């Protein structure tokens, strides 16, 4: 009897500071919260990376690449991001692009090397790509945004999946009157 692969939840976000500027560096960060249910509680890990000059779209793709690089075996993944570019790209566009030799009607696919790398990284996993509106009060998306923005500002990286600070961050947010109605539940069926 084959056991179902583990289910990992990933909440990812990206940041590009100074995206509105031209002719100067735009530091970026990509980050996320990886979590899985053990039967008695959530195990959580954080990751973040940064680049000295980038775009939001590139960092969205990097958020996916970094997250999937931490999975040590084939997994069922519920990947949530506020980047429609990432979510639609992986759930709708990639297969069409591959069929068309990585071209769109309007010409070459932008960021094609990152798309190819993310497509390869997704192989072997069962991934459900989900979108959540950004800055709309979803605590795990807001936490991923916090990590990504911090990475962009500091220009640092976690060096792998590290113990999560989500619970401490959530406690601080609640002291400020935010996310008071947020309740943790066990992994759904």
KAHU-V825403 format. One record per residue. N is the residue number from 1. OMEGA is omega in whole degrees, -180 to 180 (999 if undefined). Layout:
N,OMEGA ; N,OMEGA
This chain:
1,179 ; 2,176 ; 3,176 ; 4,176 ; 5,180 ; 6,177 ; 7,180 ; 8,176 ; 9,179 ; 10,175 ; 11,-173 ; 12,176 ; 13,-178 ; 14,178 ; 15,172 ; 16,-177 ; 17,-180 ; 18,-179 ; 19,-177 ; 20,-176 ; 21,174 ; 22,175 ; 23,175 ; 24,-179 ; 25,176 ; 26,-177 ; 27,-178 ; 28,176 ; 29,174 ; 30,-174 ; 31,177 ; 32,178 ; 33,175 ; 34,179 ; 35,174 ; 36,-176 ; 37,-179 ; 38,-173 ; 39,178 ; 40,179 ; 41,179 ; 42,169 ; 43,-174 ; 44,175 ; 45,176 ; 46,171 ; 47,174 ; 48,178 ; 49,178 ; 50,174 ; 51,-176 ; 52,179 ; 53,-171 ; 54,176 ; 55,176 ; 56,-177 ; 57,178 ; 58,-179 ; 59,175 ; 60,178 ; 61,179 ; 62,178 ; 63,177 ; 64,179 ; 65,-179 ; 66,-179 ; 67,-177 ; 68,179 ; 69,-179 ; 70,179 ; 71,-174 ; 72,179 ; 73,178 ; 74,-175 ; 75,165 ; 76,-174 ; 77,169 ; 78,-174 ; 79,-177 ; 80,179 ; 81,173 ; 82,178 ; 83,176 ; 84,177 ; 85,180 ; 86,-174 ; 87,179 ; 88,179 ; 89,-177 ; 90,-177 ; 91,-176 ; 92,-167 ; 93,-171 ; 94,-178 ; 95,177 ; 96,179 ; 97,-180 ; 98,178 ; 99,-178 ; 100,178 ; 101,177 ; 102,175 ; 103,173 ; 104,176 ; 105,-177 ; 106,179 ; 107,-177 ; 108,176 ; 109,176 ; 110,179 ; 111,-172 ; 112,-179 ; 113,176 ; 114,177 ; 115,179 ; 116,179 ; 117,179 ; 118,177 ; 119,178 ; 120,-179 ; 121,-179 ; 122,-179 ; 123,180 ; 124,177 ; 125,171 ; 126,-173 ; 127,172 ; 128,-178 ; 129,-178 ; 130,-180 ; 131,174 ; 132,178 ; 133,179 ; 134,176 ; 135,-179 ; 136,175 ; 137,175 ; 138,-170 ; 139,-178 ; 140,174 ; 141,179 ; 142,178 ; 143,177 ; 144,176 ; 145,177 ; 146,-180 ; 147,-178 ; 148,180 ; 149,178 ; 150,179 ; 151,179 ; 152,180 ; 153,-176 ; 154,-174 ; 155,178 ; 156,-180 ; 157,-179 ; 158,-178 ; 159,-179 ; 160,177 ; 161,-175 ; 162,178 ; 163,-173 ; 164,173 ; 165,-175 ; 166,-176 ; 167,179 ; 168,178 ; 169,-180 ; 170,177 ; 171,178 ; 172,179 ; 173,180 ; 174,176 ; 175,177 ; 176,177 ; 177,-179 ; 178,175 ; 179,-180 ; 180,-180 ; 181,180 ; 182,-180 ; 183,178 ; 184,176 ; 185,174 ; 186,178 ; 187,177 ; 188,179 ; 189,999
